[in-house]
Amino acid sequence: MSGNQSDETNGIIDYPSALERTGDDSEFLTELLDLYVREFSPAYEKLLTAVIGKNFTAVREIGHGLKGSSANLSLLGLREAAYRMETAGREEDAAKAEKALADIEKEFQRLQEHLATR
């Protein structure tokens, strides 16, 4: 894997980058990750509703917000999937939005599994 991507995380989270963003405070990073996990479900539900309703403005905006929060925590797979969601909203592409939604759900599951083993 590349220099910034930790082998142990399989592309889920870039710990060196995340720790740098938190001033090397691993407890604070853990708190932020816990907060991210707690806030994910309400955001995901809003995103699901927007995708089903083909509300592309909401798809773009929620995707953008999720991309930012994922990037701030160096959550690599989630950031990429959220970027694809934001793009699907901007392009008003329902098929891409549905695919991105499935990817976001898969990446979040990977994150939860990873955090449970740390």
Secondary structure, 3 states (H helix, E strand, C coil): CCCCCCHHHCCCCCHHHHHHHCCCCHHHHHHHHHHHHHHHHHHHHHHHHHHHCCCHHHHHHHHHHHHHHHHHCCCHHHHHHHHHHHHHHHHCCHHHHHHHHHHHHHHHHHHHHHHHHC
